[in-house]
Amino acid sequence: MDAFLDDNLVLADEQEGSAPAFDDHAREVRLRQARRLLGDGACRQLGICSIPAGFKLSVVIPVYNEKQWIAKLIERVQAVPIPKEIIIVDDLSTDGTRAILQQLDDDNIRVVYQPCNKGKGAALREGFLHATGDVILVQDADLEYDPGEYPRLIQPILENRADVVYGSRFIGESHRVLYFWHSVANKMLTTMSNMFTNLNLTDMETCYKVFRREVLDGISLKSNRFGFEPEVTAKIAKKKAPSWRIFEVPISYAGRTYEEGKKIGFKDALQAFYCIVRYWLAN
């Protein structure tokens, strides 16, 4: 069974850097086998899904001073058996990260260098401009979030059940035990965001946000720092006639300490409160 699952977590078409190739008939047979053995619910939990021909995922990674983690993170992203492009936006790192990025020569990686330090939101805006995939996924440049979750994250979109997917750290998967007050702040920010947007998210501040490219094409983003999270949530929630379909899926999470490079702090929490109100009341 383990070998079967290892070979079939994603049933992708043959493309450079993607999963092992199967012809159309073999892919469908394997998918039916998985559903028969495990059931549709278990297949969704495991991210077992069929990748359409010609599909491409854009992984956008904002980077600032992540010399310790960036090479391993890119290795893990590349290992995910989904056809993809990786867009890395370096926000004027000063710790040697740029030297590592300048050595990358993979055909599916594009590195954009910001001329000055502007923040995560600004880096993501720049990355989205370069994204050409059908689906766009936000990935932090550390090892707190596991790229192995990609199949589960994109599955609701591939099955045409969602337009936007958030990966929630708080609905059932394992997580590293760390800061109590950070968890309190996360829940307060999510609750406040839900009050304004009338959504029932459990983790608005999550890194893993996945969008059909049409969603981002219709949004004008302005936040430069960590206000990106409440801003994009508010603007997605405002979309009407029709509304965007938003899903949450559980993800594992291995948070890091400030000694390990964690950057978000109390000032960013205050800024997030401000952005929740600002971007709900006005664009």
N, C-alpha and C positions, 0 to 999 in steps of 0.2 A: 504493500500500500504506500509506504513512504517513497519508494522509487517511482511509483505511478504519479504521486502528487508532485514530486520534484520535476518530472517531465511535462506536467500539464497545468502548472499554476497559471500560465498565460498561453493560450493557443494562438500564436501570432503568425502572420504571413512572413515569408522569407524576405528579410531585408538585412543589409549590413548592420551588424551590431545588435540584432534582435534575437528573438528566441529561435530554437531549432526549427527548421522548416518542415512542414507537412503539406501534402496536397490537400485540396479542399475537402475531399471525401474523408481523408484520415483525420483532419481537424474536427469535422463534425462527429465522426465516430467516437473520438476521444472525449469530446464534450458531452455527448450522450452517455458515455460510460461513466464519466464523473458524476453527472446528474443522477443516473440510476443508482450508483453505489452510495453516494453521499446525500443526495437530495438537493433541491434548489437552494434551500436556506443555508446549508453548509457550504455549497459552492460559492455563494455570495460572501460568506464570512471569510473564505480562503482566497477570494479574488480570482476564482477560476472562471474565465470568460473568454470569448472569442474576439480577437482584434480584427476589425474590418480591413480589407485590402486598401492600401494607400494611407492608412491612418498614421498620424505622427503626433507625438506628445512633445510639447515645449516645456522644459524644466527651467524656470528662471531662478537664479541663485544670487541674491545680494550678498556681497562679501565685504567685511571690514576687519582687518587684523585677525585673520584666522589661520595663521601659518601652521599652527599645531594640528589643525583638523582638515584643512581644505583638500589635501591630496587624497586622504582616505575617504572623504565624503564623495569626491568625484569618482573614485573607484567603485564605491557602492552604488552610485547612481548609474554608472555605465553597466554594472552587472545586472540591472533589472531588465528582463527580457521583453522589452516593449520598444518598438521603433520610436526614436526620440532625437531631439536636438537639445543641447545644454547651453543655456545662455547665462554667462557669469558676468555680473556687473561689480567691478571692484571700486569701492567708495573711497579711493585714495588711501589704501592701506600703507602703513609705515613700518610694519614689523617683519617684512620679508615675504609677505603673501604674494606681492606682485611678481617677485622673482620666480616663484613657483608657477604662477599662472602663465608667465611668459615662456615657460618650457613646454606647455601643453601643445600637442600637435595632432590631436584627434580630429578627424574630419567633421564630426558632429558637434564640436565644441566651438562656441564663439565667445570671446572675452571682450568686454567693453570696459574701458578705463575712464572713470569719472575725473574731470579736471580738478575738482575740489570735493571735500567731504560734505555731502548733503544729507545723508541719512537713508534709512531703509526704504521709506516710501518713495523717495526720489530715485533710488537705484531700481526699484521695481518698475516704476514708470518707464525708465529707460529700457529695461529688459523687455517689457511688454511691447515696446515699439519694434524690437528686433524679432519677436516671436512669430513664427510662420506655421505653427502646428494647429491641428484641429481643436486640441484641448491644451490649456495652459495651467501649469501647476507651480505653486510657490514652494521653494525649498530653502530653509535656512542653511547657512554655510558651516554647520557644526554637526555633531553626531547625536544631538538630542532627539531628532526625528529620523525614523528608519525608512530609507527609500524602498525597502521591501514591501512597504504598504501601498505602493503605487497601483498595483492591480486592483486592490480593494477600493481605492479612492476613485479610480476612473470608471469602475464598473457601472454605477448608477447612470452615468452619462452615456456610456456605450449602449446600455440597455434602454436608452431614451426614457428614463424615469426621473432624470434630474438635469438641470442646467448648471447648477453650482453645487459643489460638495465641500463640506468642512470635515476635517478629521478631528474628532473629539478625544481629548485625553481623559475624559471623565465619565465615560459610559461603558466601562467594563473591561478594558485592557490593562495590562500591567504598567506600572510607572515607578520611577525611582522616587524614594521618599526624601523630600528636601524641605524647602522653606514654607512654614505654616502661613505667614503673612502674605507671601506671594499667592498662595492658593486662595486666601480670603479676597485679595485684590482682584484676582481673575474672576471669581464668582460674582463679586460686586459689579465689576465692569460688564460682565455678560448679562447680569440681571438688569442693570441700567439700560444697556443697549436694547434688550428685549422689550423694556417698557416703552421705549420710543419707537421701535420698529414693529412691535407686535409680533415678533418671531418668538420661537421657543427654543433657541439654541442653548446648548450646554457649555460651549467653549468658543466664544467669539474671538478670543485672543490667540487661537491656535495658529501655528505656522502653516499647516497644510490647508490651503484653500485652492480649489480646482475649478476652472471655469471653461465652459464652451467659449471659443474665441469671440463669438457674437456678443457675449455678456460684456466683456471688457471693451469691445469696440464701441459699445453704447454708453460708456461711463467716462466722465472727465475726473481724473484723480488729482488732488492737490497736496495732500499731506506729504511732508518730507521725511518725518521720522516714524515712530511707531504708531502715529495716528492713522496710518494706512488701514489697520484692522477695523476700527469702528467706522472709518469713512467708507470703505468699500462695502461693509455690511449694511450701513444706512442706505447707500445708493442702490444696492441690489434690492433691498426691501421696498424702496420707493417705486420700483418698476411695476407698472400696471398695464392691463389690457394688451397682452396677457402678462401675468406676474411670472418672474423667474421661479422655477421649481428648485428648492433648496433641500439638500439632504445632509445628514450627519452620519458618519460611519466611525466606529471605534478604532483608535490607533494606540499602539504602545508608545511610551515616552520615557526617555532617560535624560532628565534634566541635569544641568551642570551647575556648579557653584561659581561664585565670582572669581575664585582662584583659578578655575578652569576656563574662564573667559566670558562668563555671562555678562551681558551689557545692560539690559533693561533695568530701570530702577524706579524710585519713588516719583521723580519728576516726570517720567514717561507715563506713569499711572495717572497723574494729575492731567497731563496733556490728553490722555485718552478720554477722561471724563469730559474735558472741554470739547473734544472732537465729536463725541456722541451727541451732544446737544447741538453744536454748530452745524454739523452736516445733516442733521434731521430737519432743522429749521430752515437752512438755506444751503444752496449748492456751493 
